[in-house]
Amino acid sequence: MFLSCVVIVLSLLGYFSKMVALGAVAAYVSFFEIGLGPIPWLIVAEMFGGKYVTVAMSMSCQLNWICNFFVGLFFPVMNEALGAYSFGPFAVVLLLVFLYAWIWLPETAGTTPAELQAQLVEKNSGVTYHNMDIEGMAAHAPPSKGEWEQALADLAADEENNGNL
């Protein structure tokens, strides 16, 4: 995709023919569909546990469409201002995304979501986000079925006692 952006800019500057630019656009779209396009759906499903996937997926989808809206909104203005270099910012963003993925995203091949979460907790141990202790949260297992049943029975008993007063 990065090379497609460079070829598009060079074609718009007159170094290549317009047919090469058309081929570069087709290559950009093709590689986007097998590369960055599905990322909002793939990475989110791997990085979050089952009970959080739906919320994370809908937030990811919303952010994806908001970004698409702004790209469509500002591209004509950017094209007018930058002319032949209007695909340059896209190349810069692609380079930054590549560096981010290369340096900071964990490798997920052959790992389960639980192993991935453990890796992320280990990597971020000692870090507190919004007054939440990640290590403490990871050390506690979710309530068992018996604990839920006991809590519901206690709640029902409290409601029954308060209703009789």
SVG drawing of the C-alpha trace seen along z (x, -y; Angstrom):
<svg xmlns="http://www.w3.org/2000/svg" viewBox="-44 -25 54 48">
<polyline fill="none" stroke="black" stroke-width="0.4" points="0.0,0.0 2.8,-2.3 4.5,-1.7 1.1,-2.2 0.9,-5.6 4.4,-6.5 3.6,-5.3 0.4,-7.3 2.2,-10.5 4.9,-9.9 2.3,-9.2 0.4,-12.4 3.7,-14.3 4.2,-12.9 7.0,-10.4 4.7,-7.5 1.7,-7.2 -1.9,-7.5 -2.4,-3.8 0.3,-3.1 -1.5,-5.4 -4.7,-3.4 -2.8,-0.1 -1.4,-1.6 -4.9,-2.6 -6.1,1.0 -3.2,2.4 -3.8,0.1 -7.5,1.1 -6.6,4.8 -3.9,4.7 -6.2,2.7 -8.8,5.4 -6.4,8.1 -4.3,6.0 -5.6,3.0 -9.2,3.3 -10.2,6.2 -8.1,5.1 -10.9,3.4 -12.7,6.8 -9.7,9.2 -7.5,7.6 -10.5,6.7 -11.7,10.3 -8.3,11.5 -7.4,8.9 -10.6,9.0 -12.2,11.8 -15.6,13.2 -17.7,11.1 -16.1,7.8 -15.9,8.6 -19.3,7.2 -18.7,3.8 -15.1,3.5 -16.3,4.6 -19.0,2.0 -16.6,-0.7 -14.1,0.3 -16.7,0.3 -17.9,-3.2 -14.4,-4.5 -13.7,-2.9 -16.8,-4.6 -16.0,-8.0 -12.5,-7.9 -13.9,-6.9 -16.3,-9.8 -13.5,-12.3 -11.3,-10.9 -14.1,-11.4 -14.9,-14.8 -11.4,-16.2 -9.9,-14.5 -11.3,-17.1 -9.8,-19.9 -6.5,-18.1 -6.5,-17.3 -7.0,-21.0 -4.2,-22.1 -1.6,-19.4 -2.4,-18.6 -0.2,-15.7 1.0,-15.1 -2.5,-14.4 -1.6,-10.8 1.5,-11.7 -0.3,-11.9 -1.7,-8.4 1.8,-7.1 3.0,-8.7 0.1,-7.2 0.8,-3.8 4.4,-4.1 3.4,-5.0 0.9,-2.1 3.6,0.3 6.0,-0.9 3.3,-0.7 2.5,2.9 6.1,3.9 7.1,2.4 4.1,2.5 1.5,5.0 2.0,8.5 2.3,11.6 -0.9,13.6 -0.1,16.6 -0.6,19.8 -1.8,18.0 -5.2,18.2 -7.0,15.1 -6.1,15.9 -2.4,16.2 -2.6,12.9 -4.3,11.2 -1.6,12.6 1.1,11.2 -0.5,7.8 -0.9,7.8 2.7,8.8 3.8,6.1 1.7,3.4 2.2,4.7 2.7,1.9 0.7,-0.5 -2.5,-2.0 -5.2,-3.1 -7.9,-5.3 -7.3,-4.1 -7.6,-0.4 -4.9,2.0 -4.4,4.4 -2.4,6.9 -5.0,7.0 -7.8,7.5 -5.9,10.3 -5.4,12.1 -9.1,12.4 -11.1,14.9 -14.7,14.1 -17.4,15.2 -18.3,18.9 -21.8,20.2 -22.2,20.9 -21.1,17.4 -23.6,15.9 -26.4,18.2 -25.5,17.2 -25.4,13.5 -28.9,13.7 -30.3,15.6 -28.9,12.9 -30.4,10.2 -33.8,12.0 -33.7,12.4 -32.8,8.7 -35.7,7.7 -38.1,10.0 -36.9,8.6 -37.3,5.0 -40.7,5.7 -42.0,7.0 -40.9,4.0"/>
</svg>
